[in-house]
Amino acid sequence: QVQLVESGGGLVQAGESLRLSCTTSGSTFSIDIWGWYRQRPGKQRELVAGISSGGRTNYADSVKGRFTISRDNAKNTVYLQMNNLKPEDTAVYYCNAVGDPIKYPQNYWGRGTQVTVSS
């Protein structure tokens, strides 16, 4: 099992920055991909950014150049640095962990943290 706890959300104005943290615990060795998803009001949950155990990253087109995902293995924490925030970034942000598809085919979610960006 893997536990994920998000923090760092809040209310900011457009153009400001926030850093989300996802504190991880449990069988983190089993995880292949760490990710951040978001669910905007009235919309489906969508991938924002992902990072593989090897350090490869990918981003949604809407956040490229503004958001950065990283992982600090020593602190067992995954971060999402969000710069130049826009009102359309308002959403609940969820941390996600996906296990190795062959050895540990599990998918874990945190409870989410609210980010609100005012114009």
C-alpha positions as CSV (number, residue, x, y, z in Angstrom):
1,Q,0.0,0.0,0.0
2,V,1.0,3.6,-0.7
3,Q,-0.4,6.6,1.1
4,L,-0.5,10.1,-0.4
5,V,-1.2,13.3,1.4
6,E,-1.4,16.6,-0.5
7,S,-0.8,20.1,0.9
8,G,0.0,23.6,-0.3
9,G,-3.2,24.6,-1.9
10,G,-4.9,27.9,-1.3
11,L,-6.3,31.1,-2.7
12,V,-4.0,33.3,-4.9
13,Q,-4.3,36.0,-7.5
14,A,-3.6,35.5,-11.2
15,G,0.1,35.6,-11.9
16,E,1.1,34.4,-8.5
17,S,2.7,31.0,-7.7
18,L,2.0,28.1,-5.4
19,R,3.9,24.9,-4.7
20,L,2.0,21.7,-4.0
21,S,3.5,18.9,-2.0
22,C,2.5,15.3,-1.9
23,T,4.0,13.4,1.0
24,T,4.3,9.7,0.3
25,S,4.6,6.7,2.5
26,G,4.3,2.9,2.4
27,S,5.6,0.7,-0.4
28,T,6.8,3.6,-2.5
29,F,9.4,1.3,-4.1
30,S,6.6,-0.2,-6.1
31,I,5.7,3.0,-7.8
32,D,6.6,3.5,-11.4
33,I,5.0,6.9,-12.1
34,W,4.0,9.8,-9.8
35,G,1.6,12.4,-11.1
36,W,-0.6,15.4,-10.4
37,Y,-4.1,15.5,-11.7
38,R,-6.8,18.2,-11.3
39,Q,-10.5,18.4,-11.5
40,R,-12.0,21.7,-12.4
41,P,-15.6,22.5,-11.6
42,G,-18.0,20.6,-13.9
43,K,-15.1,18.8,-15.7
44,Q,-13.5,15.4,-15.6
45,R,-10.3,14.8,-13.8
46,E,-7.3,15.4,-16.0
47,L,-3.6,14.8,-16.0
48,V,-1.5,17.9,-15.2
49,A,2.0,16.5,-14.9
50,G,3.8,13.2,-14.4
51,I,7.3,12.0,-13.5
52,S,8.6,8.5,-13.9
53,S,10.9,6.7,-11.4
54,G,13.6,7.4,-13.9
55,G,12.9,11.1,-13.8
56,R,11.2,11.5,-17.2
57,T,8.5,14.2,-17.0
58,N,5.4,15.0,-19.1
59,Y,2.9,17.9,-18.9
60,A,-0.5,18.9,-20.1
61,D,-0.2,21.4,-22.9
62,S,-2.1,23.9,-20.8
63,V,0.6,24.0,-18.1
64,K,3.8,23.6,-20.1
65,G,6.3,26.3,-19.3
66,R,4.4,27.3,-16.1
67,F,4.3,24.1,-13.9
68,T,7.2,21.9,-12.9
69,I,6.9,18.4,-11.3
70,S,9.7,17.0,-9.2
71,R,10.4,14.4,-6.6
72,D,12.7,14.5,-3.6
73,N,13.4,10.8,-2.8
74,A,15.1,11.7,0.4
75,K,11.9,13.4,1.7
76,N,9.5,11.0,0.0
77,T,7.7,14.0,-1.5
78,V,6.5,14.9,-4.9
79,Y,6.1,18.6,-5.7
80,L,4.2,20.6,-8.3
81,Q,5.6,24.1,-8.7
82,M,2.9,26.3,-10.3
83,N,3.9,29.7,-11.6
84,N,2.0,32.4,-13.4
85,L,-1.3,30.9,-12.3
86,K,-4.5,31.6,-14.2
87,P,-8.1,31.6,-13.1
88,E,-8.6,28.5,-15.3
89,D,-6.1,26.6,-13.1
90,T,-8.7,26.7,-10.3
91,A,-9.3,23.1,-9.4
92,V,-8.9,20.4,-6.8
93,Y,-5.4,18.9,-7.3
94,Y,-4.8,15.3,-6.6
95,C,-1.6,13.3,-6.2
96,N,-1.4,10.0,-8.0
97,A,0.9,7.0,-7.9
98,V,0.9,4.1,-10.4
99,G,2.7,0.9,-9.6
100,D,4.8,-1.2,-12.0
101,P,2.2,-2.7,-14.3
102,I,3.6,-6.2,-14.1
103,K,4.8,-6.5,-10.5
104,Y,2.6,-4.0,-8.7
105,P,-0.5,-3.1,-10.8
106,Q,-2.0,-0.6,-8.3
107,N,-3.2,3.0,-8.6
108,Y,-3.3,5.3,-5.6
109,W,-4.8,8.7,-5.0
110,G,-4.6,11.3,-2.4
111,R,-7.7,13.2,-1.1
112,G,-6.8,16.4,-3.0
113,T,-6.0,20.0,-2.2
114,Q,-8.0,23.0,-3.4
115,V,-6.3,25.7,-5.6
116,T,-8.3,28.8,-6.3
117,V,-7.0,31.5,-8.6
118,S,-8.8,34.9,-8.6
119,S,-8.6,37.2,-11.5
